[in-house]
Amino acid sequence: MVERAPQAEALAASWIEPARPLALRIYALRRRIATLAVALMAVALFVHVMFGANGMVIYKQKRIEHEVLRKQIDQAQQENDRYTQRIQGLKSDQKAIEKEAREQLGYAKPGEYVYVAPAPARSAPSANHSAKK
């Protein structure tokens, strides 16, 4: 094995010598290469932050959606409050009960008359059922 050592050194030297100028050039440009690598990583991070799965674009869309849903919740809450007040009025206020009985059920006090408007008459279908051209 010892006798083959010079051959191995010669083989290694034959591979290293052509690569040495390239290695020296890379070593001389190491700061520029590092700066370029950091700049590329910063650009990649920026793209990810802006357009990634939870990026700023998605965040703005979600914020708008949140505002729309908040308004819908507020409207539903107001409607719920109106219904709650109406229910409380129907449970306790005699005038509200009387009003609903008169309007919904057609009730009347003794001596009063309920007038019901006639239903609008439908026009009779024409005798000629042919298609118009």
C-alpha positions in Angstrom: 0.0 0.0 0.0 2.9 2.4 0.8 4.3 1.8 -2.6 1.1 3.2 -4.2 1.0 6.4 -2.1 3.0 8.4 -4.7 0.6 7.4 -7.4 -2.4 8.4 -5.3 -0.7 11.8 -4.5 -0.1 12.3 -8.2 -3.7 11.4 -9.1 -5.0 13.9 -6.4 -2.7 16.6 -7.6 -3.8 16.1 -11.2 -7.4 16.7 -10.1 -6.7 19.6 -7.7 -4.4 21.6 -10.0 -7.1 22.3 -12.7 -9.6 23.2 -10.0 -7.2 25.5 -8.0 -7.8 28.6 -10.1 -11.5 28.2 -9.8 -11.2 27.7 -6.1 -9.1 30.8 -5.7 -11.5 32.8 -7.8 -14.5 31.7 -5.7 -12.5 32.4 -2.5 -11.8 36.0 -3.8 -15.5 36.5 -4.6 -16.8 35.0 -1.3 -18.2 38.3 0.0 -20.1 38.9 -3.2 -21.4 35.4 -3.3 -22.5 35.6 0.3 -24.2 39.0 -0.3 -26.0 37.6 -3.4 -27.1 34.5 -1.3 -28.5 36.7 1.4 -30.2 39.0 -1.1 -31.9 36.0 -2.8 -33.0 34.7 0.6 -34.4 38.1 1.5 -36.4 38.2 -1.8 -37.7 34.7 -1.2 -38.8 35.6 2.3 -40.5 38.8 1.0 -42.4 36.8 -1.7 -43.4 34.2 1.0 -44.6 36.9 3.4 -46.6 38.8 0.7 -48.0 35.9 -1.3 -47.7 32.8 0.8 -50.5 30.8 2.4 -50.8 33.3 5.2 -49.4 36.3 3.4 -50.4 39.9 3.4 -52.7 39.5 0.4 -54.6 36.7 2.1 -54.6 38.7 5.4 -56.3 41.7 3.7 -58.9 39.4 2.1 -59.6 37.8 5.5 -59.9 41.2 7.2 -62.5 42.3 4.6 -64.4 39.1 5.1 -64.2 39.6 8.9 -65.7 43.0 8.5 -68.5 41.8 6.3 -69.3 39.0 8.8 -69.2 41.4 11.7 -71.8 43.6 10.0 -74.0 40.6 9.3 -73.8 39.6 13.0 -74.7 43.1 14.0 -77.7 43.2 11.7 -78.8 39.8 13.0 -78.4 41.0 16.6 -80.5 44.1 15.9 -83.2 42.0 14.2 -83.1 39.6 17.2 -83.5 42.5 19.6 -86.5 43.8 17.6 -88.1 40.4 17.7 -87.4 40.1 21.5 -89.1 43.5 22.1 -92.1 42.5 20.0 -92.4 39.2 21.9 -92.2 41.0 25.2 -94.8 43.4 24.0 -97.2 40.7 22.9 -96.7 38.9 26.3 -97.5 42.0 28.4 -99.1 44.8 26.5 -102.8 44.4 26.0 -102.9 47.0 23.1 -100.3 45.0 21.2 -102.2 41.8 21.7 -105.4 43.5 20.5 -103.7 44.9 17.5 -102.3 41.5 16.5 -105.7 39.9 17.1 -107.5 42.4 14.9 -104.9 42.4 12.1 -103.9 38.7 12.0 -107.0 36.9 13.1 -109.7 39.4 12.0 -111.2 39.7 15.5 -113.6 42.6 16.3 -115.1 44.0 19.5 -118.8 43.6 20.0 -120.7 46.0 17.8 -117.8 46.4 15.3 -117.8 45.2 11.8 -114.8 43.8 10.0 -114.5 44.8 6.3 -112.5 42.6 4.1 -111.4 43.9 0.7 -112.4 41.6 -2.1 -109.6 39.7 -3.8 -108.5 41.2 -7.1 -110.3 39.4 -10.0 -108.1 37.4 -12.3 -108.4 38.0 -16.0 -109.8 35.0 -17.7 -107.4 33.1 -20.0 -108.0 33.8 -23.7 -109.9 31.2 -25.6 -107.3 31.1 -28.3 -104.4 29.0 -26.9 -102.2 29.3 -30.0 -98.7 30.6 -29.6 -98.2 34.2 -30.5 -95.6 34.9 -33.2 
